[in-house]
């Protein structure tokens, strides 16, 4: 844990783990499977690798894409329109 990319990607990954665990323990039918979390987890790994290898702009773009994927596909906040 030496760079900002290490900290940010681990924090995003930890949030994904918490979201998955919370949803897997909630009553009712499952809305998503572990496979829905794979693109975001791989995105964290790739962004961390690129950020640690002097490709900061691409790493930041991937982190942004991971956050957008999480918000719009995994919907951690549910339906906020109601």
N, C-alpha and C positions, 0 to 999 in steps of 0.2 A: 504494500500500500504506500506507493511513493508519489504518484501523480494524482492530479485532480480527476483524471479519467478513471483511475482505480476506485476512488471514493464515490464518484457519481454513478458509475455502472453497478457497483456493488449495492448502492442504495436503491437504485431502480430495480435491480434483481431481487433484493430483499422485499420490496413492496409487492413485486409479482408473487413471491412465495407466500406472503401474508394474504394476498387476495385469493390465491388458489386454496390455501388452507381454510380460510374463512368460508369460501363457497363450498368446499368439499364437506364441511361439517354442518352446513345449514340444512334445515329440513326442506323437504320437497324435492321435486325432480331437478336434476343437474342441468344447468344452463350451458355449461361448457365442459370440455374435457382437458386433460393435460396437454393434448396436442395443440390446443388453441394458444397455449403459453409458449410454445416452442419458437415461433418467429421472434417474439420479444426477447426471450432468453438468448437466442443466437445473436440477435442484434446487440445486446449488451456485451457479449463476448467479442464480437467483431469490432465494435466501437472502442472497447478497451484496448484491444490489440493495435488498432490503427492509431489511437491517441498516444499510445506508448512508443510508437514508431514514427513520430514526426509527421503525422497526417491529421493534424488537429481539425481542420475544416471538415473533412469527411467524417471524422469521428463525431463531431458536434451534430452534423446533419443526420447521422444514423441514430444518435441519442434522441434527437427531435422526432425522428420517424418512429422510434420505439415508444416514445411517450404518446404520440398521436395514435398509434396502433392500440395502445393500452386503453386510451380514453374512448376511442370510437368503436373498437371491436370488442374488447373485454368489458367495457362499460363499468368501471369500478364504482361509480356513483349512482348507478341505476338510471332510471328515467327521471331526470330532473325537471322535465316539463310539466309534470302533474302537480 
